[in-house]
């Protein structure tokens, strides 16, 4: 009976260790899953989206390419639309709050048709509450 208890305890420990992922593993899994589902991503003006992970910096870069021309009007409109898009993505858990709470920072870029930045947002522990309100 004692031996069975020890074996079960060891099995439980192994399962716990396997089941507990650190933030860096979650970062890698998120980037892989995001890029796999990017083909089906739909948002106004967004033609392509990709994610890139930076494990040593605890950072994920999200890029949203658009067909918008780089000009002041598109910059202003893009900034507003981009804020709304990120808010929706957080609400739908496409940008997981738990990753942000574990210290992963999201640098999100809304890019013009020439790949210049129309808008940039940083999502981290400090800014997430501001973004979702």
DOBA-410807 format. One record per residue: residue number from 1; residue in three letters; x, y, z of N, C-alpha, C in turn. Coordinates in steps of 0.1 Angstrom, whole numbers, always signed. Layout:
# residues N
- doba	banu	npx	npy	npz	capx	capy	capz	cpx	cpy	cpz
- NUM	ALA	X	Y	Z	X	Y	Z	X	Y	Z
...
END
This chain:
# residues 133
- doba	banu	npx	npy	npz	capx	capy	capz	cpx	cpy	cpz
- 1	UNK	+8	-12	+0	+0	+0	+0	+9	+13	+0
- 2	UNK	+19	+12	+8	+28	+24	+9	+35	+26	-4
- 3	UNK	+39	+15	-11	+46	+15	-24	+37	+21	-34
- 4	UNK	+24	+17	-34	+15	+23	-44	+13	+38	-42
- 5	UNK	+12	+42	-30	+11	+56	-26	+23	+64	-31
- 6	UNK	+35	+58	-30	+47	+65	-35	+47	+66	-50
- 7	UNK	+43	+56	-56	+42	+56	-71	+32	+66	-76
- 8	UNK	+20	+66	-70	+10	+76	-74	+15	+90	-71
- 9	UNK	+22	+92	-60	+27	+106	-57	+37	+110	-68
- 10	UNK	+46	+101	-72	+56	+104	-83	+49	+107	-96
- 11	UNK	+38	+99	-99	+31	+102	-111	+24	+116	-111
- 12	UNK	+19	+119	-100	+12	+132	-98	+23	+144	-100
- 13	UNK	+34	+142	-94	+45	+152	-95	+49	+154	-110
- 14	UNK	+51	+143	-117	+54	+144	-131	+44	+151	-139
- 15	UNK	+31	+148	-136	+20	+154	-143	+19	+169	-140
- 16	UNK	+22	+173	-128	+22	+187	-124	+33	+194	-131
- 17	UNK	+45	+188	-132	+56	+195	-138	+54	+196	-153
- 18	UNK	+48	+186	-159	+45	+187	-174	+34	+197	-176
- 19	UNK	+24	+198	-168	+13	+206	-169	+16	+221	-167
- 20	UNK	+26	+224	-159	+29	+238	-156	+39	+243	-166
- 21	UNK	+35	+253	-174	+43	+259	-184	+47	+272	-179
- 22	UNK	+60	+276	-182	+64	+289	-179	+60	+299	-190
- 23	UNK	+62	+312	-187	+58	+323	-196	+65	+322	-209
- 24	UNK	+77	+317	-210	+84	+316	-222	+79	+305	-231
- 25	UNK	+75	+294	-225	+68	+284	-233	+55	+288	-238
- 26	UNK	+47	+296	-230	+34	+301	-234	+36	+311	-245
- 27	UNK	+47	+319	-245	+50	+329	-255	+52	+322	-268
- 28	UNK	+60	+311	-268	+62	+304	-281	+50	+297	-286
- 29	UNK	+42	+291	-277	+29	+285	-282	+20	+295	-288
- 30	UNK	+19	+307	-281	+10	+318	-286	+14	+322	-300
- 31	UNK	+27	+325	-302	+32	+329	-315	+29	+319	-326
- 32	UNK	+31	+306	-323	+29	+296	-333	+14	+295	-336
- 33	UNK	+5	+295	-326	-9	+294	-328	-14	+307	-335
- 34	UNK	-9	+319	-332	-14	+331	-338	-11	+331	-353
- 35	UNK	+2	+327	-356	+6	+327	-370	-2	+316	-378
- 36	UNK	-5	+305	-372	-13	+295	-378	-27	+299	-382
- 37	UNK	-33	+308	-373	-46	+312	-375	-47	+326	-383
- 38	UNK	-36	+332	-386	-35	+345	-392	-42	+346	-405
- 39	UNK	-42	+335	-413	-49	+334	-426	-64	+338	-425
- 40	UNK	-70	+334	-413	-84	+336	-412	-87	+349	-404
- 41	UNK	-77	+357	-401	-79	+369	-393	-87	+380	-402
- 42	UNK	-97	+385	-396	-105	+396	-403	-106	+408	-395
- 43	UNK	-102	+419	-401	-104	+433	-395	-104	+443	-406
- 44	UNK	-110	+454	-404	-111	+465	-414	-97	+469	-417
- 45	UNK	-94	+470	-430	-81	+475	-436	-69	+466	-434
- 46	UNK	-70	+455	-426	-59	+446	-423	-58	+436	-434
- 47	UNK	-47	+435	-441	-44	+426	-452	-37	+414	-447
- 48	UNK	-28	+415	-437	-20	+404	-432	-16	+408	-417
- 49	UNK	-16	+397	-409	-11	+399	-396	-1	+388	-392
- 50	UNK	+9	+391	-385	+19	+381	-380	+23	+384	-366
- 51	UNK	+29	+374	-360	+34	+376	-346	+48	+370	-346
- 52	UNK	+57	+377	-338	+71	+373	-337	+74	+373	-322
- 53	UNK	+80	+363	-317	+83	+362	-303	+98	+365	-300
- 54	UNK	+100	+372	-289	+114	+375	-285	+115	+370	-270
- 55	UNK	+120	+358	-269	+120	+351	-257	+129	+358	-246
- 56	UNK	+140	+362	-250	+149	+369	-241	+144	+382	-236
- 57	UNK	+135	+389	-243	+129	+402	-239	+115	+400	-234
- 58	UNK	+110	+388	-233	+96	+386	-228	+87	+395	-236
- 59	UNK	+88	+394	-249	+80	+403	-258	+75	+396	-270
- 60	UNK	+63	+400	-274	+57	+395	-286	+54	+407	-295
- 61	UNK	+58	+406	-307	+55	+417	-317	+44	+413	-326
- 62	UNK	+33	+421	-326	+22	+418	-335	+22	+429	-346
- 63	UNK	+22	+424	-359	+22	+433	-370	+9	+432	-378
- 64	UNK	+3	+443	-380	-9	+444	-388	-7	+452	-401
- 65	UNK	-5	+445	-412	-3	+452	-424	-16	+456	-431
- 66	UNK	-16	+469	-436	-28	+474	-442	-25	+478	-457
- 67	UNK	-36	+482	-464	-35	+488	-477	-36	+503	-476
- 68	UNK	-35	+509	-464	-37	+523	-462	-24	+530	-466
- 69	UNK	-25	+542	-472	-14	+550	-476	-9	+558	-463
- 70	UNK	+4	+560	-463	+10	+567	-451	+7	+582	-453
- 71	UNK	-3	+587	-445	-5	+602	-445	-12	+605	-431
- 72	UNK	-13	+618	-429	-18	+622	-415	-32	+618	-413
- 73	UNK	-41	+618	-423	-55	+614	-421	-55	+599	-417
- 74	UNK	-48	+591	-424	-48	+577	-422	-41	+574	-408
- 75	UNK	-32	+582	-404	-25	+580	-391	-35	+582	-380
- 76	UNK	-43	+593	-381	-53	+596	-371	-64	+586	-370
- 77	UNK	-69	+582	-382	-80	+573	-383	-75	+559	-379
- 78	UNK	-63	+556	-383	-57	+543	-380	-55	+541	-365
- 79	UNK	-50	+551	-359	-48	+551	-344	-61	+547	-337
- 80	UNK	-72	+553	-341	-85	+551	-334	-90	+536	-337
- 81	UNK	-89	+533	-350	-93	+519	-354	-84	+508	-348
- 82	UNK	-71	+511	-347	-62	+502	-341	-65	+500	-326
- 83	UNK	-68	+510	-319	-71	+509	-305	-84	+500	-303
- 84	UNK	-94	+503	-311	-106	+494	-311	-103	+480	-314
- 85	UNK	-94	+477	-324	-91	+464	-328	-84	+456	-316
- 86	UNK	-74	+463	-310	-67	+457	-299	-76	+454	-287
- 87	UNK	-85	+463	-284	-95	+461	-273	-103	+449	-276
- 88	UNK	-108	+447	-288	-116	+436	-292	-108	+423	-291
- 89	UNK	-95	+424	-295	-87	+412	-294	-84	+407	-280
- 90	UNK	-83	+417	-271	-81	+414	-257	-94	+407	-251
- 91	UNK	-105	+413	-255	-118	+408	-250	-121	+394	-255
- 92	UNK	-117	+391	-267	-118	+378	-273	-107	+368	-270
- 93	UNK	-98	+372	-261	-86	+365	-257	-77	+361	-268
- 94	UNK	-77	+369	-279	-68	+367	-290	-54	+373	-285
- 95	UNK	-55	+383	-276	-43	+387	-268	-46	+384	-254
- 96	UNK	-40	+373	-249	-44	+368	-236	-39	+376	-224
- 97	UNK	-48	+380	-216	-45	+388	-204	-35	+381	-195
- 98	UNK	-37	+367	-194	-28	+360	-185	-13	+361	-189
- 99	UNK	-10	+362	-202	+3	+364	-207	+8	+377	-203
- 100	UNK	+0	+387	-204	+4	+401	-200	+6	+401	-185
- 101	UNK	-2	+395	-177	-1	+394	-163	+12	+387	-158
- 102	UNK	+17	+378	-167	+29	+370	-164	+41	+378	-168
- 103	UNK	+40	+390	-173	+51	+398	-177	+55	+399	-192
- 104	UNK	+46	+393	-200	+49	+393	-215	+43	+406	-220
- 105	UNK	+52	+414	-227	+47	+426	-233	+44	+424	-248
- 106	UNK	+33	+430	-253	+30	+430	-267	+33	+444	-273
- 107	UNK	+41	+444	-283	+43	+456	-291	+35	+453	-304
- 108	UNK	+25	+462	-306	+16	+460	-317	+18	+472	-327
- 109	UNK	+19	+468	-340	+22	+478	-350	+11	+478	-361
- 110	UNK	+5	+489	-364	-5	+491	-375	+3	+497	-386
- 111	UNK	+5	+490	-397	+15	+494	-407	+7	+499	-420
- 112	UNK	+13	+509	-426	+8	+514	-439	+12	+505	-450
- 113	UNK	+7	+508	-462	+10	+499	-474	+25	+498	-477
- 114	UNK	+33	+508	-473	+47	+508	-475	+55	+503	-463
- 115	UNK	+48	+496	-453	+54	+491	-441	+59	+501	-431
- 116	UNK	+55	+513	-433	+59	+523	-422	+48	+523	-412
- 117	UNK	+51	+528	-400	+42	+526	-389	+31	+538	-389
- 118	UNK	+19	+533	-389	+7	+543	-388	+5	+545	-373
- 119	UNK	+5	+534	-365	+3	+535	-351	+10	+523	-344
- 120	UNK	+15	+526	-332	+21	+516	-324	+15	+516	-310
- 121	UNK	+12	+505	-304	+7	+504	-291	+15	+493	-283
- 122	UNK	+17	+496	-271	+24	+487	-262	+14	+482	-252
- 123	UNK	+12	+469	-251	+3	+463	-242	+11	+455	-231
- 124	UNK	+11	+461	-219	+18	+455	-208	+9	+456	-195
- 125	UNK	+15	+452	-184	+7	+453	-171	+1	+467	-168
- 126	UNK	+9	+477	-172	+4	+491	-169	-6	+496	-179
- 127	UNK	-5	+492	-191	-14	+498	-202	-26	+490	-205
- 128	UNK	-27	+477	-201	-38	+469	-205	-52	+474	-200
- 129	UNK	-52	+479	-187	-64	+484	-182	-69	+497	-190
- 130	UNK	-60	+505	-194	-63	+517	-202	-69	+513	-216
- 131	UNK	-63	+503	-222	-67	+498	-235	-82	+492	-235
- 132	UNK	-85	+485	-224	-98	+478	-224	-109	+486	-219
- 133	UNK	-106	+498	-214	-118	+506	-209	-124	+514	-220
END
